[in-house]
């Protein structure tokens, strides 16, 4: 059953992209045939997907020959048991190797850090440039979203992006209690080992053994000061909610 909220394709698409930790990656083999595999994924601050792929994998060899690809990301389908009940988005574009330190850091922060598989010698990081998308979020909720609408505008957010790692590491090192409050009191999620994995102009990404979560800012934060202000307000509101 659909809820009563107006359908917002952009918000829905972004939510799926931020919430996924893996997706179905479609590449083209040497004969031009579609070849689909499962790949773990993270996102850049603007939402572009980031991967760590092995040179030994067929999909990597395919991408080196033809960078065109698609990526299917699926949101949880709720409690219906119907795999088609969950919202999903298919992204199309190209995937190429990247040495962008933000891409490396964001992927490794989400998927286990230096001890993860991306530290193996045969793994490299790859970044997807999105050229199109197809969103299916339920009956009558289908949309094709242009990349410039789907991705977050980061053109005015240099201060925040240059210091994102510092913000995330500071929160995880010194304020895990606040992060847990965000998840439990503001988002209504179960108690778990919540930590922060990203901070962009629209909000912060959280993860724990219970899953992933997104806490959106009430207004865009283009600087560390603005993001810090939102995080302090979140902590105050969460503590008040727990009284």
Beta strands, then each sheet from edge to edge (+ up, - down):
strand 1: 22-28
strand 2: 34-40
strand 3: 42-43
strand 4: 49-54
strand 5: 68-74
strand 6: 88-97
strand 7: 123-136
strand 8: 142-143
strand 9: 195-200
strand 10: 203-208
strand 11: 211-216
sheet 1: 2+ 1- 5+ 6- 7+ 4- 3+
sheet 2: 2+ 1- 5+ 6- 7+ 8-
sheet 3: 9+ 10- 11+
end
